[in-house]
Amino acid sequence: MTVDLPPPSGAPQPTPGQQPGPNPEADAVPPPIMPPPIMPPPYAGQQPHPDHPGFPGQPGFPGQQGQFGQPAQFGQPAPFGQPAPFGQPAPFGQPGQPGLPFAPTGPAGRNALAVAALCCGIAAVIPLVGVVAIVLGVVALHQLRGGFQRGRGMAITGIVLGALGTLAWTAFIVIAIASGVTAEPERSASGQVTGQSQVFVDKLKAGDCFSGGKKDQIDLVTAIPCTSPHESQVVTIVQLPDGPYPGEDKVTSQAEQDCTDKADPLLTDKAYDELDPSYIYPDADTWRGDRSVLCLVEAPTGTTTGSALK
């Protein structure tokens, strides 16, 4: 009778007569036990970190004080605002060490076209200068869109002044055309005025008769044939010498002297006795472009008829 016994506990036993086999678990070499790491002591002047008592709070080097505002030792950057030791790079923002990626620029300059537009706008009383001011102002505004220069206000002011000057000249031309102003009076083949027309005073020639010259500021006059009633007649035209404007007193004195010397010999005896001498002279505004003096004779009152010249 065979009795089944329970299996033995523990490791299996070898069969009698059989050599025991290798046991990996029994033969395994235990790993070496590493000693705990030894942390270096904190440097002089350093305090342990509040959260990690075993570690110093700030990095340091031998000989470093570790206090803010103290000079650094060799090999360390100097505190902010102090010169760096010999052989060390300068702190941020100091000479010798690149700080910002680019140097800060100075204040933005004014746009040249904006300045020119403003100047032309101020001088818009001259014909066509207002148009130049408008063009320069528009171009300047286009250039100022980048925002790297100043002058937007000057450009806008130049455009406004140029527009006002252009409109004023346009209105003046329209009124002049509507009122019958012509560039030259109507003349015959011999140069005599044949019809009545409004002209600028600088378009008159020696011998021309006209009305409308008895006022302080003379721009437009009415050219009239000498056979018709008229107020004045141009006897001759003299030119004052070149040079800067000498002033109104010297101009009038020279004009009176020249007209006396050159106009009187050309008058008839009747005109010399009945008519009054006069002259139209240049002022400071017209001196550069025209230094002509118109020597005249005028009726004392009302009008006169016929030519006063011999």
C-alpha positions as CSV (number, residue, x, y, z in Angstrom):
1,M,0.0,0.0,0.0
2,T,1.4,3.3,-1.1
3,V,0.9,6.4,1.0
4,D,1.1,9.9,-0.7
5,L,2.9,12.3,1.6
6,P,2.6,16.1,1.3
7,P,5.5,17.9,-0.5
8,P,8.2,19.1,1.8
9,S,8.4,22.8,2.6
10,G,11.3,25.0,1.8
11,A,13.8,24.5,-1.0
12,P,13.7,21.3,-3.0
13,Q,16.1,18.7,-1.7
14,P,18.3,16.8,-4.1
15,T,17.6,13.2,-4.8
16,P,19.9,10.8,-3.1
17,G,22.8,10.2,-5.5
18,Q,22.2,13.4,-7.5
19,Q,24.6,16.5,-7.3
20,P,23.0,19.8,-6.3
21,G,22.6,22.3,-9.2
22,P,23.5,26.0,-9.1
23,N,21.2,28.3,-7.3
24,P,21.3,31.9,-8.9
25,E,19.6,33.5,-5.9
26,A,22.0,31.9,-3.5
27,D,25.1,32.7,-5.6
28,A,24.2,36.4,-6.4
29,V,26.7,38.9,-5.0
30,P,25.0,41.6,-2.9
31,P,25.5,45.2,-4.3
32,P,28.1,47.3,-2.5
33,I,26.8,49.8,0.1
34,M,27.7,53.4,-1.0
35,P,28.4,55.9,1.8
36,P,26.2,58.9,1.9
37,P,27.5,62.0,0.0
38,I,29.4,64.4,2.1
39,M,28.4,68.0,1.3
40,P,31.1,70.7,1.5
41,P,30.7,73.1,4.3
42,P,29.3,76.5,3.4
43,Y,31.7,79.2,2.4
44,A,32.5,82.1,4.6
45,G,29.7,84.6,4.9
46,Q,27.1,82.2,3.6
47,Q,24.0,81.1,5.5
48,P,22.2,77.9,5.0
49,H,19.2,78.0,2.8
50,P,16.0,78.3,4.9
51,D,14.3,75.4,3.1
52,H,17.4,73.2,2.8
53,P,19.5,73.5,5.9
54,G,22.3,71.4,4.5
55,F,22.9,73.6,1.4
56,P,24.3,77.0,1.3
57,G,22.0,79.8,0.2
58,Q,24.3,81.5,-2.4
59,P,27.1,80.2,-4.6
60,G,30.5,81.5,-3.7
61,F,34.2,81.1,-4.1
62,P,37.0,81.1,-1.6
63,G,37.7,84.6,-0.5
64,Q,34.4,86.1,-1.6
65,Q,32.6,88.1,1.0
66,G,29.2,87.2,-0.2
67,Q,27.7,90.6,0.9
68,F,26.0,93.0,-1.5
69,G,28.0,96.1,-2.3
70,Q,31.4,94.5,-1.3
71,P,34.2,94.4,-3.9
72,A,34.6,91.1,-5.7
73,Q,37.7,89.1,-5.7
74,F,39.8,88.1,-8.7
75,G,37.8,86.0,-11.2
76,Q,34.4,87.4,-10.2
77,P,32.4,90.2,-11.8
78,A,32.3,93.5,-9.9
79,P,29.1,94.7,-8.3
80,F,26.9,96.8,-10.4
81,G,28.2,100.4,-10.8
82,Q,31.8,99.5,-9.7
83,P,34.7,99.1,-12.1
84,A,35.7,95.6,-12.9
85,P,39.0,94.1,-11.6
86,F,41.9,93.9,-14.1
87,G,41.4,91.1,-16.6
88,Q,37.7,90.7,-15.9
89,P,34.7,91.7,-18.2
90,A,33.0,94.9,-17.2
91,P,29.5,94.6,-15.7
92,F,26.4,94.9,-17.9
93,G,26.0,98.4,-19.5
94,Q,29.7,99.4,-18.7
95,P,32.3,100.3,-21.3
96,G,34.1,97.3,-22.7
97,Q,31.2,94.9,-22.3
98,P,28.4,94.7,-24.9
99,G,25.2,95.7,-23.1
100,L,22.2,96.4,-25.2
101,P,22.0,94.8,-28.6
102,F,22.1,98.3,-30.1
103,A,22.9,101.8,-28.8
104,P,19.9,104.0,-28.0
105,T,19.4,106.6,-30.7
106,G,19.0,110.3,-30.1
107,P,15.8,112.3,-30.7
108,A,14.3,111.9,-34.1
109,G,15.1,114.7,-36.6
110,R,12.8,116.8,-38.6
111,N,11.8,115.8,-42.1
112,A,13.5,118.1,-44.7
113,L,10.5,118.0,-47.0
114,A,8.2,119.0,-44.2
115,V,10.4,122.0,-43.4
116,A,10.5,122.9,-47.1
117,A,6.7,122.6,-47.3
118,L,6.2,125.0,-44.4
119,C,8.6,127.6,-45.9
120,C,6.9,127.4,-49.3
121,G,3.5,127.6,-47.6
122,I,4.6,130.9,-45.9
123,A,5.8,132.2,-49.2
124,A,2.5,131.1,-51.0
125,V,1.8,134.8,-51.8
126,I,4.2,134.2,-54.8
127,P,2.4,132.6,-57.7
128,L,2.8,128.8,-58.0
129,V,4.7,128.5,-54.7
130,G,1.6,127.4,-53.0
131,V,1.4,124.4,-55.4
132,V,4.9,123.5,-54.5
133,A,4.1,123.6,-50.8
134,I,1.2,121.3,-51.3
135,V,3.3,118.8,-53.3
136,L,6.1,118.8,-50.7
137,G,3.7,118.5,-47.8
138,V,2.0,115.4,-49.3
139,V,5.3,113.7,-50.0
140,A,6.5,114.5,-46.5
141,L,3.4,113.0,-44.9
142,H,4.0,109.9,-47.0
143,Q,7.6,109.7,-45.7
144,L,6.5,110.3,-42.1
145,R,4.3,107.3,-42.0
146,G,7.2,105.2,-40.7
147,G,7.4,107.3,-37.6
148,F,11.1,107.7,-37.6
149,Q,11.1,111.5,-38.1
150,R,9.2,114.5,-36.9
151,G,7.5,117.2,-38.9
152,R,3.9,116.1,-39.4
153,G,2.6,119.4,-38.1
154,M,4.9,121.4,-40.4
155,A,3.9,119.4,-43.4
156,I,0.2,119.9,-42.7
157,T,0.7,123.6,-42.1
158,G,2.5,123.9,-45.3
159,I,-0.3,122.1,-47.2
160,V,-2.9,124.4,-45.6
161,L,-1.0,127.6,-46.3
162,G,-0.2,126.5,-49.9
163,A,-3.8,125.7,-50.5
164,L,-4.9,129.1,-49.2
165,G,-2.3,130.8,-51.3
166,T,-3.3,128.9,-54.4
167,L,-7.0,129.5,-53.9
168,A,-6.3,133.3,-53.4
169,W,-4.3,133.5,-56.7
170,T,-7.0,131.4,-58.5
171,A,-9.7,133.8,-57.3
172,F,-7.6,136.8,-58.2
173,I,-7.1,135.5,-61.8
174,V,-10.7,134.7,-62.1
175,I,-11.7,138.1,-61.0
176,A,-9.1,139.7,-63.2
177,I,-10.4,137.8,-66.3
178,A,-14.0,138.6,-65.4
179,S,-13.3,142.3,-65.0
180,G,-11.5,142.5,-68.3
181,V,-7.8,142.6,-67.1
182,T,-5.5,141.9,-70.0
183,A,-1.8,141.2,-70.2
184,E,-1.2,144.1,-72.6
185,P,-3.4,147.0,-73.7
186,E,-4.7,147.0,-77.2
187,R,-2.2,148.9,-79.5
188,S,-1.9,149.9,-83.1
189,A,1.0,149.2,-85.3
190,S,2.8,152.3,-84.1
191,G,2.3,151.3,-80.4
192,Q,-0.5,153.7,-79.5
193,V,-3.3,152.4,-77.2
194,T,-6.4,152.0,-79.4
195,G,-8.9,150.7,-76.8
196,Q,-9.8,150.9,-73.2
197,S,-8.7,148.0,-71.0
198,Q,-7.5,147.2,-67.5
199,V,-3.8,146.4,-67.3
200,F,-1.2,146.1,-64.6
201,V,0.7,149.3,-64.1
202,D,4.1,147.7,-65.1
203,K,2.6,147.1,-68.6
204,L,2.4,150.8,-69.4
205,K,4.9,152.3,-71.8
206,A,6.1,155.9,-72.4
207,G,3.3,157.9,-74.1
208,D,0.4,155.7,-72.7
209,C,-2.6,157.6,-71.2
210,F,-4.5,156.0,-68.4
211,S,-6.8,156.6,-65.4
212,G,-6.9,155.1,-61.9
213,G,-3.4,156.0,-60.8
214,K,-4.3,158.6,-58.2
215,K,-4.1,156.3,-55.1
216,D,-1.5,155.1,-52.7
217,Q,-1.2,151.5,-53.9
218,I,-1.3,151.2,-57.7
219,D,-1.7,147.7,-59.2
220,L,-4.3,148.0,-61.9
221,V,-5.0,151.0,-64.1
222,T,-7.3,151.6,-67.1
223,A,-5.4,152.2,-70.3
224,I,-7.2,154.7,-72.5
225,P,-6.4,156.3,-75.9
226,C,-4.9,159.7,-75.4
227,T,-7.7,161.2,-77.6
228,S,-10.2,160.2,-74.9
229,P,-10.5,161.9,-71.5
230,H,-7.9,160.5,-69.1
231,E,-6.3,161.4,-65.8
232,S,-2.6,160.7,-66.4
233,Q,0.0,160.1,-69.1
234,V,3.4,158.4,-68.9
235,V,6.1,160.8,-70.2
236,T,9.1,158.6,-69.8
237,I,10.5,155.6,-67.8
238,V,13.8,155.7,-66.0
239,Q,15.7,152.9,-64.2
240,L,17.2,153.3,-60.8
241,P,20.7,151.8,-60.2
242,D,21.2,148.3,-59.0
243,G,21.9,147.4,-55.4
244,P,20.0,146.6,-52.3
245,Y,16.8,148.6,-51.5
246,P,18.0,152.0,-50.2
247,G,14.8,152.9,-48.5
248,E,11.8,154.9,-49.5
249,D,13.2,158.3,-48.9
250,K,16.2,157.8,-51.1
251,V,14.1,156.1,-53.8
252,T,11.6,159.0,-54.0
253,S,14.4,161.6,-54.0
254,Q,16.2,159.8,-56.9
255,A,13.0,159.3,-58.8
256,E,12.0,163.0,-58.5
257,Q,15.5,164.1,-59.7
258,D,15.5,161.8,-62.6
259,C,12.0,162.6,-63.8
260,T,12.8,166.4,-63.6
261,D,15.9,166.0,-65.6
262,K,14.5,163.6,-68.3
263,A,10.7,164.3,-68.4
264,D,10.5,168.0,-68.5
265,P,12.3,168.5,-71.8
266,L,9.7,166.2,-73.4
267,L,6.6,168.1,-72.4
268,T,4.8,170.7,-74.5
269,D,4.5,174.2,-73.1
270,K,0.8,173.8,-72.5
271,A,1.3,170.5,-70.6
272,Y,4.2,172.0,-68.6
273,D,1.9,174.9,-67.5
274,E,-1.4,173.1,-67.0
275,L,-0.5,169.6,-65.8
276,D,1.2,168.4,-62.5
277,P,4.3,166.3,-62.5
278,S,4.2,163.0,-60.7
279,Y,5.8,159.5,-60.7
280,I,5.3,155.9,-59.7
281,Y,8.3,154.3,-58.0
282,P,9.1,150.8,-56.8
283,D,8.8,149.7,-53.2
284,A,10.7,147.2,-51.2
285,D,8.5,144.3,-52.4
286,T,9.0,145.0,-56.2
287,W,12.6,146.3,-56.0
288,R,14.3,143.0,-56.9
289,G,12.1,142.4,-59.9
290,D,11.5,145.9,-61.2
291,R,13.3,149.2,-60.4
292,S,11.5,151.2,-63.0
293,V,10.2,154.8,-62.3
294,L,7.2,156.0,-64.4
295,C,7.5,159.8,-64.8
296,L,3.9,161.1,-65.3
297,V,1.9,164.3,-65.8
298,E,-1.6,164.4,-64.3
299,A,-4.6,166.7,-64.6
300,P,-5.0,168.7,-61.4
301,T,-8.7,167.9,-61.2
302,G,-10.9,165.7,-63.4
303,T,-9.4,164.6,-66.7
304,T,-7.5,165.9,-69.7
305,T,-7.6,165.1,-73.4
306,G,-4.8,164.8,-75.9
307,S,-1.1,164.0,-75.5
308,A,1.2,166.1,-73.4
309,L,4.3,165.0,-75.3
310,K,6.0,167.2,-78.0
